Amino acid sequence: MPKFDHRHPDQHTRKPKPKTFGLSALSLGAAAIGLGGALLAVFLRSRKNPAEHAAPDLALDKPRPGADDRAPEAFRPDPTAVPTKAERESLRPATGPAPSFAADRGSTLG
């Protein structure tokens, strides 16, 4: 004999609540870690680097050099100086093959 449900048609059986506590806790933890990382990044960026120092010749109240102003004598290159062999070599253009991750044809790796 078939089983009949004698409840009213509007009375549906209650569905069990999905268990989302673990997912909620995981997402809350991820959000807390992200917020902590962002705050740490802001804190580290706001600290001054101890190696930096003020450059008095670049102060905002100093006049800016114009097109006709020359560099200080200590910073001007000597136009009569002959470059050394090392300087000449360092300025030589690269003539070899460009570096690559791919092996050349016919070569073996290893």
N, CA, C and O atoms as a MOPAC input file, in Angstrom:
PM7 MOZYME 1SCF
protein

 N      0.82300 1    -1.15700 1     0.00000 1
 C      0.00000 1     0.00000 1     0.00000 1
 C      0.89000 1     1.25200 1     0.00000 1
 O      1.87300 1     1.29700 1     0.73900 1
 N      0.56700 1     2.26000 1    -0.80800 1
 C      1.40400 1     3.45800 1    -0.90100 1
 C      1.31200 1     4.31200 1     0.36300 1
 O      0.28900 1     4.34800 1     1.04700 1
 N      2.43300 1     5.00600 1     0.64900 1
 C      2.45000 1     5.89700 1     1.80300 1
 C      1.92600 1     7.26000 1     1.37100 1
 O      2.35200 1     7.80700 1     0.35400 1
 N      1.00500 1     7.79800 1     2.15000 1
 C      0.45700 1     9.11200 1     1.85200 1
 C      0.96900 1    10.10900 1     2.87700 1
 O      1.07100 1     9.81500 1     4.06800 1
 N      1.28600 1    11.28300 1     2.38500 1
 C      1.70200 1    12.35700 1     3.27800 1
 C      0.46700 1    13.16500 1     3.59600 1
 O     -0.13600 1    13.75900 1     2.70200 1
 N      0.07900 1    13.19700 1     4.87300 1
 C     -1.17600 1    13.83400 1     5.24900 1
 C     -1.00000 1    15.29000 1     5.62600 1
 O     -1.91500 1    15.89200 1     6.18900 1
 N      0.16300 1    15.87900 1     5.32600 1
 C      0.35500 1    17.28800 1     5.64000 1
 C     -0.30000 1    18.15200 1     4.58200 1
 O     -0.59200 1    17.70500 1     3.47300 1
 N     -0.51700 1    19.36900 1     4.94600 1
 C     -1.09600 1    20.33500 1     4.01500 1
 C     -0.09100 1    20.57400 1     2.89500 1
 O      1.11200 1    20.52700 1     3.15200 1
 N     -0.53100 1    20.83000 1     1.65700 1
 C      0.40300 1    21.02500 1     0.54400 1
 C      1.34100 1    22.21700 1     0.74300 1
 O      2.43800 1    22.21600 1     0.18500 1
 N      0.95300 1    23.22600 1     1.51400 1
 C      1.82100 1    24.37900 1     1.73600 1
 C      2.90300 1    24.08800 1     2.77500 1
 O      3.86700 1    24.84700 1     2.88100 1
 N      2.76600 1    23.03300 1     3.52500 1
 C      3.75200 1    22.67900 1     4.53800 1
 C      4.79000 1    21.75000 1     3.91300 1
 O      4.60400 1    20.53700 1     3.82500 1
 N      5.87900 1    22.36400 1     3.48700 1
 C      6.93500 1    21.56200 1     2.88000 1
 C      7.86900 1    21.06100 1     3.96800 1
 O      7.97200 1    21.64400 1     5.04700 1
 N      8.51600 1    20.01200 1     3.66700 1
 C      9.49600 1    19.52400 1     4.62700 1
 C     10.67200 1    20.48800 1     4.65000 1
 O     11.08600 1    21.00600 1     3.61300 1
 N     11.19500 1    20.72000 1     5.82500 1
 C     12.31000 1    21.65600 1     5.94200 1
 C     13.57400 1    21.00000 1     5.41800 1
 O     13.90900 1    19.86400 1     5.75600 1
 N     14.26300 1    21.76100 1     4.57600 1
 C     15.53800 1    21.27100 1     4.06300 1
 C     16.60200 1    21.53900 1     5.12300 1
 O     16.55300 1    22.56100 1     5.80800 1
 N     17.53000 1    20.65500 1     5.25700 1
 C     18.58600 1    20.91600 1     6.24600 1
 C     19.43200 1    22.10600 1     5.79800 1
 O     19.70100 1    22.28400 1     4.61000 1
 N     19.84800 1    22.92000 1     6.78000 1
 C     20.67300 1    24.08600 1     6.46200 1
 C     22.03100 1    23.61500 1     5.96700 1
 O     22.60800 1    22.68300 1     6.52600 1
 N     22.54000 1    24.24800 1     4.93100 1
 C     23.87900 1    23.86300 1     4.48100 1
 C     24.91300 1    24.28200 1     5.52700 1
 O     24.78200 1    25.32800 1     6.16400 1
 N     25.91800 1    23.46800 1     5.68800 1
 C     26.95000 1    23.74200 1     6.68500 1
 C     28.04500 1    24.57500 1     6.02100 1
 O     28.91000 1    24.04900 1     5.32100 1
 N     27.98700 1    25.87200 1     6.25500 1
 C     28.93600 1    26.78700 1     5.61600 1
 C     29.85600 1    27.45000 1     6.62200 1
 O     30.56500 1    28.39500 1     6.27500 1
 N     29.86100 1    26.97600 1     7.86800 1
 C     30.71400 1    27.61500 1     8.87100 1
 C     32.18900 1    27.52600 1     8.48200 1
 O     32.93000 1    28.49600 1     8.64300 1
 N     32.61300 1    26.39100 1     7.98100 1
 C     34.01500 1    26.22600 1     7.59500 1
 C     34.40500 1    27.16200 1     6.46900 1
 O     35.48500 1    27.75300 1     6.48400 1
 N     33.51700 1    27.29400 1     5.48900 1
 C     33.79500 1    28.18400 1     4.36100 1
 C     33.81200 1    29.63800 1     4.81600 1
 O     34.65600 1    30.41800 1     4.37400 1
 N     32.88900 1    30.00200 1     5.69500 1
 C     32.85700 1    31.37400 1     6.20700 1
 C     34.11000 1    31.68000 1     7.01300 1
 O     34.69000 1    32.75800 1     6.87900 1
 N     34.52700 1    30.74100 1     7.84300 1
 C     35.73000 1    30.96100 1     8.64900 1
 C     36.96000 1    31.06900 1     7.75800 1
 O     37.84600 1    31.88500 1     8.01400 1
 N     37.01500 1    30.25700 1     6.72600 1
 C     38.14800 1    30.29200 1     5.80800 1
 C     38.20900 1    31.62100 1     5.05900 1
 O     39.28200 1    32.20800 1     4.92400 1
 N     37.07300 1    32.09400 1     4.57900 1
 C     37.06900 1    33.36200 1     3.84700 1
 C     37.35500 1    34.53500 1     4.78200 1
 O     37.99900 1    35.50400 1     4.37900 1
 N     36.88200 1    34.45700 1     6.02600 1
 C     37.17900 1    35.50900 1     6.99600 1
 C     38.67500 1    35.52700 1     7.31900 1
 O     39.26800 1    36.59800 1     7.45200 1
 N     39.27600 1    34.36200 1     7.44200 1
 C     40.71600 1    34.28600 1     7.69300 1
 C     41.52000 1    34.83200 1     6.52700 1
 O     42.50900 1    35.53800 1     6.72900 1
 N     41.10200 1    34.51100 1     5.30600 1
 C     41.80500 1    35.02300 1     4.12300 1
 C     41.69800 1    36.54500 1     4.04400 1
 O     42.66300 1    37.22200 1     3.69000 1
 N     40.52300 1    37.07800 1     4.37500 1
 C     40.35000 1    38.53100 1     4.35900 1
 C     41.23000 1    39.19000 1     5.41700 1
 O     41.80700 1    40.24900 1     5.17100 1
 N     41.33700 1    38.57100 1     6.59300 1
 C     42.17300 1    39.12800 1     7.66000 1
 C     43.64400 1    39.10700 1     7.26000 1
 O     44.37000 1    40.06600 1     7.52200 1
 N     44.08800 1    38.03200 1     6.63300 1
 C     45.48200 1    37.95000 1     6.18400 1
 C     45.75400 1    38.99600 1     5.10200 1
 O     46.80400 1    39.63900 1     5.11700 1
 N     44.82600 1    39.17100 1     4.17400 1
 C     44.99200 1    40.17600 1     3.12000 1
 C     45.05000 1    41.58600 1     3.68600 1
 O     45.87300 1    42.39600 1     3.26000 1
 N     44.18100 1    41.88000 1     4.64100 1
 C     44.17700 1    43.20300 1     5.25900 1
 C     45.46300 1    43.43000 1     6.04600 1
 O     46.03100 1    44.52100 1     6.00900 1
 N     45.91800 1    42.40900 1     6.75300 1
 C     47.17600 1    42.52800 1     7.49300 1
 C     48.35600 1    42.75600 1     6.56200 1
 O     49.23900 1    43.55800 1     6.86300 1
 N     48.37600 1    42.05800 1     5.43900 1
 C     49.44900 1    42.25300 1     4.46400 1
 C     49.43800 1    43.65100 1     3.87800 1
 O     50.49200 1    44.25600 1     3.68300 1
 N     48.25100 1    44.16500 1     3.59700 1
 C     48.15000 1    45.52000 1     3.05200 1
 C     48.63100 1    46.55100 1     4.07200 1
 O     49.33600 1    47.49600 1     3.71600 1
 N     48.25300 1    46.37100 1     5.33900 1
 C     48.70500 1    47.30300 1     6.37500 1
 C     50.21700 1    47.23000 1     6.57000 1
 O     50.86700 1    48.25500 1     6.77500 1
 N     50.77200 1    46.04100 1     6.50700 1
 C     52.22200 1    45.88500 1     6.63400 1
 C     52.94400 1    46.56800 1     5.46700 1
 O     53.97200 1    47.21400 1     5.66800 1
 N     52.41100 1    46.42700 1     4.26000 1
 C     53.02600 1    47.06600 1     3.09100 1
 C     53.00000 1    48.58800 1     3.22400 1
 O     53.98100 1    49.25700 1     2.90000 1
 N     51.88500 1    49.13100 1     3.69800 1
 C     51.79700 1    50.58600 1     3.88600 1
 C     52.79800 1    51.03100 1     4.94600 1
 O     53.45700 1    52.05900 1     4.78800 1
 N     52.91400 1    50.26400 1     6.02100 1
 C     53.85800 1    50.61600 1     7.08600 1
 C     55.29900 1    50.59100 1     6.58300 1
 O     56.07500 1    51.49700 1     6.88300 1
 N     55.65700 1    49.56500 1     5.82600 1
 C     57.03400 1    49.45100 1     5.35100 1
 C     57.36600 1    50.50900 1     4.31000 1
 O     58.51000 1    50.95700 1     4.23400 1
 N     56.39800 1    50.91200 1     3.51400 1
 C     56.66100 1    51.94900 1     2.50700 1
 C     56.79900 1    53.32800 1     3.13700 1
 O     57.49100 1    54.19200 1     2.59800 1
 N     56.14400 1    53.53600 1     4.27600 1
 C     56.17400 1    54.86600 1     4.87700 1
 C     57.46800 1    55.12500 1     5.64200 1
 O     57.78500 1    56.27900 1     5.93300 1
 N     58.22100 1    54.08100 1     5.97300 1
 C     59.48700 1    54.26900 1     6.68500 1
 C     60.53700 1    54.84700 1     5.74600 1
 O     60.58400 1    54.50100 1     4.56600 1
 N     61.37700 1    55.72900 1     6.27800 1
 C     62.44600 1    56.31400 1     5.46400 1
 C     63.61300 1    55.35200 1     5.37100 1
 O     63.91700 1    54.62300 1     6.31500 1
 N     64.25100 1    55.36200 1     4.23400 1
 C     65.44000 1    54.54900 1     4.03400 1
 C     66.60900 1    55.25200 1     4.72000 1
 O     66.84900 1    56.42800 1     4.44400 1
 N     67.34500 1    54.57400 1     5.60500 1
 C     68.44000 1    55.25900 1     6.30100 1
 C     69.58700 1    55.65700 1     5.37000 1
 O     70.40500 1    56.50000 1     5.74000 1
 N     69.66500 1    55.08000 1     4.18600 1
 C     70.74400 1    55.42500 1     3.26300 1
 C     70.45600 1    56.71800 1     2.50400 1
 O     71.36300 1    57.29600 1     1.90600 1
 N     69.21200 1    57.17400 1     2.52100 1
 C     68.86800 1    58.39800 1     1.79500 1
 C     69.24700 1    59.61800 1     2.62500 1
 O     69.20400 1    59.58900 1     3.85500 1
 N     69.61300 1    60.67300 1     1.94300 1
 C     69.92700 1    61.92200 1     2.61300 1
 C     69.48400 1    63.07000 1     1.71500 1
 O     69.25000 1    62.89500 1     0.51900 1
 N     69.37700 1    64.23000 1     2.31100 1
 C     68.93200 1    65.39700 1     1.55500 1
 C     70.04900 1    65.87800 1     0.63300 1
 O     71.22400 1    65.85600 1     1.00100 1
 N     69.67400 1    66.30700 1    -0.55600 1
 C     70.63100 1    66.88600 1    -1.50300 1
 C     70.42400 1    68.39600 1    -1.47800 1
 O     69.41800 1    68.88300 1    -1.99300 1
 N     71.35800 1    69.15100 1    -0.88700 1
 C     71.12800 1    70.58800 1    -0.73400 1
 C     71.01700 1    71.33100 1    -2.05900 1
 O     70.32900 1    72.35000 1    -2.12900 1
 N     71.67100 1    70.85100 1    -3.10300 1
 C     71.58400 1    71.56300 1    -4.37800 1
 C     70.26400 1    71.30200 1    -5.09200 1
 O     69.98000 1    71.95400 1    -6.09700 1
 N     69.44400 1    70.36500 1    -4.60200 1
 C     68.14000 1    70.09600 1    -5.20600 1
 C     66.99500 1    70.62600 1    -4.35200 1
 O     65.84400 1    70.24500 1    -4.56400 1
 N     67.28800 1    71.48900 1    -3.40000 1
 C     66.24700 1    72.03800 1    -2.53700 1
 C     65.25200 1    72.83900 1    -3.36700 1
 O     65.59600 1    73.38700 1    -4.41400 1
 N     64.01200 1    72.89800 1    -2.88200 1
 C     62.96100 1    73.57800 1    -3.64000 1
 C     63.17400 1    75.08700 1    -3.71100 1
 O     62.69500 1    75.72700 1    -4.64700 1
 N     63.88600 1    75.67100 1    -2.73700 1
 C     64.08500 1    77.11700 1    -2.76700 1
 C     65.29600 1    77.53400 1    -3.60700 1
 O     65.53500 1    78.73100 1    -3.76000 1
 N     66.05300 1    76.60400 1    -4.14600 1
 C     67.20300 1    76.91300 1    -5.00600 1
 C     66.71100 1    77.18400 1    -6.42800 1
 O     65.72700 1    76.58500 1    -6.86400 1
 N     67.38400 1    78.08100 1    -7.15700 1
 C     66.96900 1    78.32900 1    -8.54800 1
 C     67.26600 1    77.11800 1    -9.43000 1
 O     68.25200 1    76.41000 1    -9.22600 1
 N     66.41200 1    76.89900 1   -10.39400 1
 C     66.57100 1    75.77100 1   -11.30800 1
 C     67.51100 1    76.15700 1   -12.44100 1
 O     67.46000 1    77.28900 1   -12.92400 1
 N     68.38000 1    75.22400 1   -12.88000 1
 C     69.28300 1    75.55600 1   -13.98800 1
 C     68.50800 1    75.71100 1   -15.29600 1
 O     67.52000 1    75.02000 1   -15.54100 1
 N     68.97400 1    76.61800 1   -16.10900 1
 C     68.33900 1    76.84700 1   -17.39700 1
 C     69.11600 1    76.16100 1   -18.50800 1
 O     70.02500 1    75.37400 1   -18.24400 1
 N     68.75800 1    76.45900 1   -19.74900 1
 C     69.39200 1    75.82500 1   -20.90200 1
 C     70.82800 1    76.31100 1   -21.09600 1
 O     71.65500 1    75.58500 1   -21.64800 1
 N     71.13200 1    77.52800 1   -20.64800 1
 C     72.47200 1    78.08500 1   -20.84700 1
 C     73.40800 1    77.79900 1   -19.67500 1
 O     74.59700 1    78.10800 1   -19.75800 1
 N     72.90600 1    77.22000 1   -18.58800 1
 C     73.74600 1    76.93100 1   -17.42400 1
 C     74.56100 1    75.67100 1   -17.67000 1
 O     74.08500 1    74.71300 1   -18.27900 1
 N     75.80000 1    75.69000 1   -17.18600 1
 C     76.68500 1    74.53500 1   -17.34500 1
 C     76.76600 1    73.76500 1   -16.04000 1
 O     76.46200 1    74.28800 1   -14.96700 1
 N     77.18100 1    72.51600 1   -16.15300 1
 C     77.36800 1    71.68300 1   -14.97300 1
 C     78.55100 1    72.20300 1   -14.16700 1
 O     79.43800 1    72.85500 1   -14.71700 1
 N     78.57000 1    71.91800 1   -12.86500 1
 C     79.74000 1    72.32800 1   -12.06900 1
 C     81.01300 1    71.71100 1   -12.63600 1
 O     80.98300 1    70.66300 1   -13.28100 1
 N     82.11900 1    72.38000 1   -12.38200 1
 C     83.40600 1    71.96500 1   -12.95400 1
 C     83.74500 1    70.51600 1   -12.62000 1
 O     84.31800 1    69.81000 1   -13.44900 1
 N     83.40200 1    70.07000 1   -11.42900 1
 C     83.73700 1    68.70500 1   -11.01200 1
 C     82.97100 1    67.65200 1   -11.81900 1
 O     83.39900 1    66.50000 1   -11.89100 1
 N     81.86000 1    68.03100 1   -12.41600 1
 C     81.04900 1    67.06400 1   -13.15400 1
 C     81.24200 1    67.13600 1   -14.66100 1
 O     80.63800 1    66.35300 1   -15.39400 1
 N     82.07000 1    68.05900 1   -15.13600 1
 C     82.28200 1    68.17100 1   -16.58000 1
 C     83.33800 1    67.17000 1   -17.02600 1
 O     84.38200 1    67.06000 1   -16.38400 1
 N     83.09700 1    66.43900 1   -18.10700 1
 C     84.12700 1    65.52200 1   -18.59900 1
 C     85.24900 1    66.30800 1   -19.28300 1
 O     85.03300 1    67.39400 1   -19.82100 1
 N     86.43400 1    65.73700 1   -19.24600 1
 C     87.58800 1    66.36100 1   -19.90000 1
 C     87.52900 1    66.01600 1   -21.38900 1
 O     87.67700 1    64.84800 1   -21.74700 1
 N     87.31600 1    67.00200 1   -22.26700 1
 C     87.19100 1    66.69400 1   -23.69100 1
 C     88.50300 1    66.25200 1   -24.32900 1
 O     88.49000 1    65.68500 1   -25.42200 1
 N     89.62900 1    66.49500 1   -23.67500 1
 C     90.91800 1    66.10600 1   -24.26100 1
 C     91.41100 1    64.75800 1   -23.73700 1
 O     92.45200 1    64.27200 1   -24.18000 1
 N     90.68500 1    64.15200 1   -22.80800 1
 C     91.13600 1    62.88600 1   -22.21200 1
 C     91.00300 1    61.75000 1   -23.22200 1
 O     90.02700 1    61.67400 1   -23.96900 1
 N     92.00500 1    60.86700 1   -23.23100 1
 C     91.99800 1    59.69500 1   -24.10900 1
 C     91.40600 1    58.53300 1   -23.31300 1
 O     91.87000 1    58.25000 1   -22.20800 1
 N     90.37600 1    57.84700 1   -23.85700 1
 C     89.78700 1    56.73400 1   -23.09800 1
 C     90.78000 1    55.58800 1   -22.94800 1
 O     91.58100 1    55.31800 1   -23.84400 1
 N     90.71300 1    54.92400 1   -21.80600 1
 C     91.59500 1    53.78100 1   -21.57300 1
 C     91.08600 1    52.58000 1   -22.36400 1
 O     89.98200 1    52.60000 1   -22.90800 1
 N     91.91900 1    51.52300 1   -22.41600 1
 C     91.50900 1    50.31400 1   -23.12700 1
 C     90.25900 1    49.70300 1   -22.50200 1
 O     89.38700 1    49.21400 1   -23.21900 1
 N     90.16400 1    49.72500 1   -21.17800 1
 C     89.00200 1    49.15900 1   -20.48500 1
 C     87.73700 1    49.96100 1   -20.80600 1
 O     86.67000 1    49.38300 1   -21.01000 1
 N     87.85800 1    51.29200 1   -20.85000 1
 C     86.69800 1    52.11800 1   -21.19200 1
 C     86.26700 1    51.87800 1   -22.63500 1
 O     85.07700 1    51.78700 1   -22.93600 1
 N     87.24600 1    51.77800 1   -23.51300 1
 C     86.93400 1    51.52700 1   -24.92400 1
 C     86.24000 1    50.17100 1   -25.08900 1
 O     85.28600 1    50.04600 1   -25.85700 1
 N     86.72400 1    49.15900 1   -24.36300 1
 C     86.13400 1    47.82000 1   -24.44000 1
 C     84.71800 1    47.81600 1   -23.86300 1
 O     83.84200 1    47.13000 1   -24.38900 1
 N     84.48700 1    48.56700 1   -22.79900 1
 C     83.15500 1    48.57900 1   -22.18800 1
 C     82.12500 1    49.27200 1   -23.07500 1
 O     80.92700 1    49.01900 1   -22.94300 1
 N     82.57200 1    50.13700 1   -23.96900 1
 C     81.65300 1    50.83800 1   -24.86800 1
 C     81.49600 1    50.14500 1   -26.22000 1
 O     80.72100 1    50.59500 1   -27.06500 1
 N     82.23700 1    49.04100 1   -26.42400 1
 C     82.16600 1    48.32000 1   -27.69500 1
 C     80.80900 1    47.63100 1   -27.81700 1
 O     80.32700 1    47.06800 1   -26.83400 1
 N     80.17500 1    47.65700 1   -29.00100 1
 C     78.87400 1    46.99400 1   -29.14900 1
 C     79.01400 1    45.47500 1   -29.06900 1
 O     80.04900 1    44.91300 1   -29.42900 1
 N     77.97400 1    44.83300 1   -28.60100 1
 C     77.97100 1    43.37100 1   -28.50800 1
 C     77.83000 1    42.78900 1   -29.90800 1
 O     76.95100 1    43.19500 1   -30.66900 1
 N     78.70000 1    41.83300 1   -30.24800 1
 C     78.66100 1    41.25500 1   -31.59300 1
 C     78.31000 1    39.77600 1   -31.58700 1
 O     78.12200 1    39.18900 1   -32.65300 1
 N     78.21600 1    39.16100 1   -30.42000 1
 C     77.91200 1    37.72800 1   -30.34400 1
 C     76.42300 1    37.46700 1   -30.49300 1
 O     75.63400 1    38.39900 1   -30.65200 1
 N     76.03900 1    36.19000 1   -30.44000 1
 C     74.61800 1    35.86100 1   -30.53600 1
 C     73.87200 1    36.32600 1   -29.28400 1
 O     74.43400 1    36.38200 1   -28.19000 1
 N     72.62700 1    36.64900 1   -29.46900 1
 C     71.80400 1    37.08600 1   -28.34500 1
 C     71.53400 1    35.90800 1   -27.42100 1
 O     71.32700 1    34.79200 1   -27.89800 1
 N     71.53200 1    36.12600 1   -26.11800 1
 C     71.25000 1    35.02100 1   -25.20000 1
 C     69.81800 1    34.53400 1   -25.36900 1
 O     68.90700 1    35.32100 1   -25.63000 1
 N     69.63200 1    33.22400 1   -25.21600 1
 C     68.31200 1    32.64200 1   -25.42600 1
 C     68.15400 1    31.42800 1   -24.53000 1
 O     69.14200 1    30.81000 1   -24.13200 1
 N     66.91000 1    31.08600 1   -24.21200 1
 C     66.62700 1    29.87400 1   -23.45000 1
 C     66.55200 1    28.66100 1   -24.36900 1
 O     66.69400 1    27.52500 1   -23.91700 1
 N     66.33000 1    28.90000 1   -25.64500 1
 C     66.21300 1    27.79600 1   -26.60000 1
 C     67.60600 1    27.38200 1   -27.06600 1
 O     68.48700 1    28.22400 1   -27.24100 1
 N     67.79300 1    26.09700 1   -27.26300 1
 C     69.08200 1    25.58800 1   -27.73200 1
 C     69.21700 1    25.83900 1   -29.22800 1
 O     68.23200 1    25.83600 1   -29.96700 1
 N     70.45700 1    26.05800 1   -29.65800 1
 C     70.71100 1    26.22200 1   -31.08600 1
 C     70.50800 1    24.88900 1   -31.79200 1
 O     70.57100 1    23.82700 1   -31.17200 1
 N     70.26700 1    24.96000 1   -33.08800 1
 C     70.11000 1    23.71200 1   -33.84900 1
 C     71.41500 1    22.94400 1   -33.88200 1
 O     72.48100 1    23.52000 1   -34.10100 1
 N     71.32800 1    21.66700 1   -33.66700 1
 C     72.50000 1    20.81900 1   -33.73300 1
 C     73.27300 1    20.73400 1   -32.43200 1
 O     74.18700 1    19.91900 1   -32.30700 1
 N     72.92300 1    21.55600 1   -31.46800 1
 C     73.64800 1    21.47600 1   -30.19700 1
 C     72.88900 1    20.56500 1   -29.23700 1
 O     71.68400 1    20.35200 1   -29.37300 1
 N     73.60600 1    20.04900 1   -28.28900 1
 C     72.97500 1    19.18200 1   -27.29400 1
 C     72.99400 1    19.87600 1   -25.95600 1
 O     73.91200 1    20.63300 1   -25.64100 1
 N     71.98500 1    19.61300 1   -25.18700 1
 C     71.91400 1    20.18900 1   -23.85000 1
 C     72.61800 1    19.26200 1   -22.88300 1
 O     72.50000 1    18.04200 1   -22.99400 1
 N     73.33600 1    19.81700 1   -21.95100 1
 C     73.90500 1    18.98800 1   -20.89700 1
 C     75.34800 1    19.03900 1   -20.77000 1
 O     75.91600 1    18.37000 1   -19.90600 1

